[in-house]
Amino acid sequence: MRKRLSLVLAATAVAATALPGVSVAATPDTLRWGPCPKDVTAPRLQCSTLEVPLDHRHPDGRVIELTISRLASEHPERRRGVLLTNPGGPGGAGLDFPAVLAGAGLPQEVLDTYDVIGFDPRGVGHSTPVTCDLTPEQQARGNFPPYAHTPADVARAAGAARTVAEQCATSGTSWMLPHTTTANTARDMDRIRSALGEPRISFLGASYGTYLGAVYSTLFPGRGDRIVLDSNLGPGGYDITAMRNFARGLEDRFPDFARFASAHPDFDLGGTPRQVKAEFYELAERLDEQPVDGVDGTLFRGLTFGLLYSDATMPLLARSWQALDTGRPLPPQPSLPNPENLMAARFSVVCGDTRWPASVRSYQRDVAVDRLRYPMLGASTASIGPCAFWPRERVEPPVRIGDRGPSNVLMVQNERDPGTPLAGARQLRDTLGRRTVMVTADEGGHGVYPYGPNTCANNVVTEFLTTGQRPAHDLACAKESRG
């Protein structure tokens, strides 16, 4: 996921060829490369469109459109193939991601080795989009339910969650919902591979993109070349465990901010890390009772979580705390374009990939546990959301990630990642088994390559992408001193 604040608010083994009616295009389609949409401004980036089946079980049925992009290698003699990319989400647009990577420092040898390919996944952006007709208030609430202090708070949140689920189910794009899943996005990726005329593809996926990459590697184990998974979800993707893990991620990451804030007395947030944490709880409780500038306790917790995705946004987080503490308007915050589509696509995938508990009581029990275990955010992320009211029927069961397939996966992970905590990454690493090697960096924040400051981890990824060489065993990269 890109280094900017995200909206906060992503059975049986299935092989594509084993599903009735699934087929993948056997011959390359003709892609006509040309200018990208006007809101995608990036030098050298070209775009095209590709039709894919709405339902891959019925390849001759209704189709939807994908918009894809290409940052072509300027050294054809050195080109190995294509590097398909995904910045995260679900719901995140990826059309400009090749240019974003290049601008963020993707090494020249990688740009020489590949045509870097981006795409807006099904349901997102310039591909056939979904909508839930979300109001501005629903969009602002994002993916985190209200912080629940009591069981009654969970019961009240159920009404708003049911409303969102009903809006998604009755929107003008409800026909897409059963098919807007990670498995189908992975099948779309294989259609892109075929349309490009490539026998295999390499992949760089961040955040939710790690689950997408793991699913692709499971469905099409022989069609992946070099697979990099950066900032990893657990093997269940954005299931209820991942949602609850957000609270664990904040607890893992917050000490970095507490040290930063206490070392800068001009922010007046506390002279020690302990005092900074006490300020968090005091502010959250006060904002629960009396919001400031439209920010209540839940939004304050979510804002803190989101601005800890990067060390670079810690000063903004400190200034935001200052403003809320003194009753002043927030300083300008990072934002993402088209938040309605982002949240609608997120709900479609998160709720469609797996079945979530339908009982309000089960969420009340989870909240009681996580409010004690992870008090900073747990009573929000364990509470009830629209997925509890999603249709129970599924076109297919979730994809079960496993260790069958070639050993061509490299995982890279920060130790203190709020969005995809290390605990989930370790579970994915265990599940992939011999297929992968994992590199951990003694760093905080969401996203390692190529944004992160840890040259040890970055160099391992570059070496793998350009030569295919990985460490023989899992590797721990020490924290590097900042000049």
Long-range contacts (C-beta under 8 A, 24 or more apart in sequence): 1-87, 1-88, 1-89, 1-92, 1-206, 1-207, 1-208, 1-209, 1-231, 1-309, 1-419, 1-446, 1-447, 2-87, 2-88, 2-92, 2-97, 2-100, 2-447, 3-104, 3-309, 3-310, 3-312, 3-445, 3-446, 3-447, 3-451, 4-309, 4-310, 4-334, 4-336, 5-306, 5-307, 5-309, 5-313, 5-333, 5-334, 5-335, 5-336, 6-88, 6-92, 6-306, 6-309, 6-336, 6-419, 7-139, 7-142, 7-143, 7-306, 7-336, 7-339, 7-342, 7-343, 8-142, 8-143, 8-144, 8-302, 8-303, 8-305, 8-306, 9-141, 9-142, 9-143, 9-144, 9-302, 9-343, 10-88, 10-89, 10-90, 10-91, 10-143, 10-207, 10-208, 10-233, 10-237, 10-238, 10-242, 10-346, 10-349, 10-350, 11-397, 11-398, 11-400, 12-397, 12-400, 13-218, 13-399, 13-400, 13-402, 14-183, 14-218, 14-219, 14-396, 14-397, 14-399, 14-400, 15-218, 15-219, 16-56, 16-187, 16-190, 16-219, 16-220, 19-56, 19-57, 19-396, 20-57, 21-55, 21-56, 21-57, 21-58, 21-59, 22-56, 22-57, 22-59, 22-187, 23-56, 23-59, 24-187, 24-190, 24-191, 24-194, 25-191, 25-194, 25-195, 26-194, 27-194, 28-194, 28-195, 28-196, 28-197, 29-194, 29-195, 31-68, 31-195, 31-196, 33-70, 36-69, 36-95, 36-96, 37-67, 37-95, 37-126, 39-337, 40-69, 40-95, 40-96, 40-126, 42-71, 42-96, 42-98, 42-99, 43-99, 44-71, 44-72, 44-99, 45-69, 45-70, 45-71, 45-96, 45-98, 45-99, 46-70, 46-71, 46-72, 47-95, 50-191, 50-192, 50-195, 52-122, 52-187, 52-188, 52-191, 54-175, 54-176, 54-179, 55-178, 55-179, 55-395, 56-184, 56-187, 57-395, 64-122, 64-127, 64-128, 64-176, 65-127, 65-128, 66-119, 66-120, 66-121, 66-122, 66-127, 66-128, 66-188, 66-191, 66-192, 67-95, 67-119, 67-120, 67-125, 67-126, 67-127, 68-95, 68-117, 68-118, 68-119, 68-192, 69-95, 69-96, 69-97, 69-98, 69-99, 69-117, 69-118, 69-119, 70-98, 70-115, 70-116, 70-117, 70-118, 71-98, 71-99, 71-102, 71-111, 71-115, 71-116, 71-117, 71-118, 72-115, 73-111, 73-112, 73-113, 73-114, 73-115, 74-111, 74-112, 75-112, 78-112, 78-113, 79-112, 79-113, 79-114, 79-115, 80-113, 80-114, 80-202, 80-225, 81-114, 81-115, 81-198, 81-200, 81-201, 81-202, 81-225, 82-114, 82-115, 82-116, 82-117, 82-193, 82-196, 82-198, 82-201, 82-202, 83-110, 83-113, 83-114, 83-115, 83-116, 83-117, 83-201, 83-202, 83-203, 83-204, 83-465, 84-117, 84-119, 84-189, 84-192, 84-193, 84-201, 84-202, 84-203, 84-204, 85-116, 85-117, 85-118, 85-203, 85-204, 85-205, 85-209, 86-119, 86-121, 86-203, 86-204, 86-205, 86-206, 86-208, 86-209, 86-212, 86-213, 87-206, 87-207, 87-209, 88-205, 88-206, 88-207, 88-208, 88-209, 88-231, 89-121, 89-124, 89-207, 89-208, 89-209, 89-342, 89-345, 89-346, 89-349, 90-121, 90-182, 90-208, 90-238, 90-345, 90-346, 90-348, 90-349, 90-350, 91-123, 91-124, 91-341, 91-342, 91-343, 91-344, 91-345, 91-346, 91-349, 92-124, 92-208, 92-336, 92-342, 93-120, 93-124, 93-125, 93-126, 93-337, 93-338, 93-342, 94-118, 94-119, 94-120, 94-121, 94-124, 95-119, 95-120, 95-125, 95-126, 101-204, 101-450, 104-450, 104-451, 105-450, 105-451, 106-450, 107-450, 107-462, 107-466, 109-462, 109-466, 110-462, 110-465, 110-466, 113-465, 113-466, 114-202, 114-465, 115-196, 117-192, 117-196, 117-201, 119-188, 119-189, 119-192, 121-185, 121-188, 121-345, 122-176, 122-179, 122-180, 122-184, 122-185, 122-188, 123-173, 123-176, 123-180, 123-341, 123-344, 123-345, 123-348, 123-349, 124-341, 124-342, 124-345, 125-338, 125-341, 128-176, 129-173, 129-341, 129-344, 129-345, 130-168, 130-171, 130-173, 130-176, 130-177, 130-180, 130-341, 130-344, 130-345, 130-348, 131-171, 131-172, 131-173, 131-340, 131-341, 131-344, 132-164, 132-167, 132-168, 132-171, 132-340, 132-343, 132-344, 132-347, 133-167, 133-171, 133-340, 134-164, 134-167, 134-340, 134-343, 134-344, 138-164, 138-343, 139-339, 139-340, 139-343, 140-294, 140-299, 141-298, 141-299, 142-302, 142-343, 143-243, 143-343, 143-346, 143-350, 143-385, 144-246, 144-298, 144-301, 144-302, 144-377, 144-380, 144-381, 145-298, 145-380, 145-381, 145-383, 145-384, 145-385, 146-298, 146-380, 146-383, 147-284, 147-288, 147-297, 147-298, 147-301, 147-377, 147-379, 147-380, 147-383, 148-364, 148-367, 148-371, 148-379, 148-380, 148-382, 148-383, 149-288, 149-371, 149-379, 151-364, 151-367, 151-368, 153-383, 154-360, 154-363, 154-364, 154-367, 154-383, 154-384, 155-360, 155-364, 157-383, 157-384, 158-360, 158-363, 158-384, 158-388, 161-384, 161-385, 161-386, 161-388, 161-389, 162-386, 162-388, 162-389, 164-347, 164-385, 164-386, 165-347, 165-351, 165-386, 165-387, 165-388, 165-389, 165-390, 166-389, 168-344, 168-347, 168-348, 168-351, 168-386, 169-391, 171-344, 173-344, 176-348, 177-348, 177-352, 177-391, 178-352, 178-391, 178-393, 178-394, 178-395, 179-395, 180-345, 180-348, 180-349, 180-352, 181-349, 181-352, 181-353, 181-395, 182-211, 182-212, 182-215, 182-237, 182-349, 182-353, 182-399, 183-215, 183-219, 183-353, 183-396, 183-398, 183-399, 185-212, 185-349, 186-212, 186-215, 186-216, 186-219, 186-220, 186-399, 187-219, 189-216, 190-216, 190-219, 190-220, 190-223, 193-223, 199-223, 200-224, 200-225, 201-225, 202-226, 202-227, 202-228, 202-465, 203-227, 203-228, 204-228, 204-230, 204-449, 204-465, 205-229, 205-230, 206-230, 206-231, 206-447, 206-449, 207-231, 207-233, 207-419, 207-420, 207-446, 207-447, 208-233, 208-237, 208-238, 210-411, 210-420, 210-428, 211-237, 211-238, 213-409, 214-401, 214-409, 214-428, 214-432, 215-399, 215-401, 217-405, 217-408, 217-409, 217-435, 218-399, 218-400, 218-401, 218-402, 218-404, 218-405, 219-399, 221-404, 221-405, 221-406, 222-405, 222-406, 224-405, 224-406, 224-408, 225-408, 226-408, 226-410, 226-464, 226-465, 226-468, 227-408, 227-409, 227-410, 228-409, 228-410, 228-412, 228-449, 228-461, 228-464, 228-465, 229-409, 229-410, 229-411, 229-412, 229-428, 229-436, 230-411, 230-412, 230-413, 230-447, 230-448, 230-449, 230-461, 231-412, 231-413, 231-414, 231-417, 231-419, 231-420, 231-425, 231-446, 231-447, 231-448, 232-411, 232-413, 232-420, 232-424, 232-425, 232-428, 232-429, 233-420, 233-424, 233-425, 233-428, 234-423, 234-424, 234-425, 234-427, 234-428, 235-401, 235-427, 235-428, 235-431, 235-432, 236-354, 236-398, 237-353, 237-354, 237-398, 238-349, 238-350, 238-353, 239-353, 239-354, 239-356, 240-354, 240-356, 240-357, 240-387, 241-424, 242-420, 242-424, 243-381, 243-382, 243-385, 244-366, 244-370, 244-378, 244-381, 244-382, 245-381, 245-420, 245-421, 245-423, 245-424, 246-305, 246-377, 246-381, 246-418, 246-419, 247-370, 247-373, 247-374, 247-376, 247-377, 247-378, 247-380, 247-381, 247-382, 248-374, 248-421, 248-423, 249-305, 249-417, 249-418, 249-419, 249-420, 249-421, 250-301, 250-304, 250-305, 250-308, 250-374, 250-376, 250-377, 250-418, 251-374, 251-376, 251-377, 252-415, 252-416, 252-417, 252-418, 252-421, 252-422, 253-308, 253-416, 253-417, 253-418, 253-444, 253-445, 254-280, 254-304, 254-308, 254-376, 255-416, 256-308, 256-311, 256-314, 256-416, 256-444, 257-304, 257-308, 257-314, 257-317, 257-318, 260-311, 260-314, 260-318, 261-314, 261-318, 261-321, 264-318, 267-318, 267-319, 267-321, 267-322, 268-322, 269-318, 269-321, 269-322, 269-325, 279-321, 279-325, 280-304, 280-376, 281-375, 281-376, 283-321, 283-324, 283-325, 284-376, 287-324, 292-323, 292-324, 292-327, 292-328, 293-323, 293-324, 293-328, 293-329, 293-330, 295-324, 295-330, 298-380, 300-324, 301-376, 301-377, 301-380, 302-380, 303-333, 304-376, 305-377, 305-418, 308-418, 308-444, 308-445, 309-418, 309-419, 309-445, 309-446, 309-447, 310-445, 310-446, 310-447, 310-451, 311-444, 311-445, 311-453, 347-386, 347-387, 350-387, 351-386, 351-387, 351-390, 352-390, 352-394, 353-398, 354-398, 355-392, 355-394, 356-385, 356-387, 356-388, 356-390, 357-388, 358-388, 358-389, 358-392, 360-384, 360-388, 363-388, 401-428, 401-431, 401-432, 402-431, 402-432, 402-433, 403-431, 403-432, 403-433, 403-434, 403-435, 404-435, 405-435, 406-435, 407-434, 407-435, 407-436, 408-435, 409-435, 409-436, 409-437, 410-436, 410-437, 410-438, 410-439, 410-460, 410-461, 410-464, 410-470, 411-436, 411-437, 411-438, 411-439, 412-438, 412-439, 412-440, 412-441, 412-448, 412-449, 412-457, 412-460, 412-461, 413-438, 413-439, 413-440, 413-441, 413-448, 414-440, 414-441, 414-443, 414-444, 414-445, 414-446, 414-447, 414-448, 414-452, 415-440, 415-441, 415-442, 415-443, 415-444, 416-443, 416-444, 416-445, 417-444, 417-445, 417-446, 418-445, 418-446, 419-446, 420-446, 429-474, 437-470, 437-471, 437-472, 437-473, 437-474, 437-475, 438-474, 438-475, 439-471, 439-474, 439-475, 439-476, 439-477, 440-474, 440-475, 440-476, 440-477, 441-477, 441-479, 442-476, 442-477, 442-478, 442-479, 443-479, 453-480, 453-482, 454-479, 454-480, 455-480, 456-480
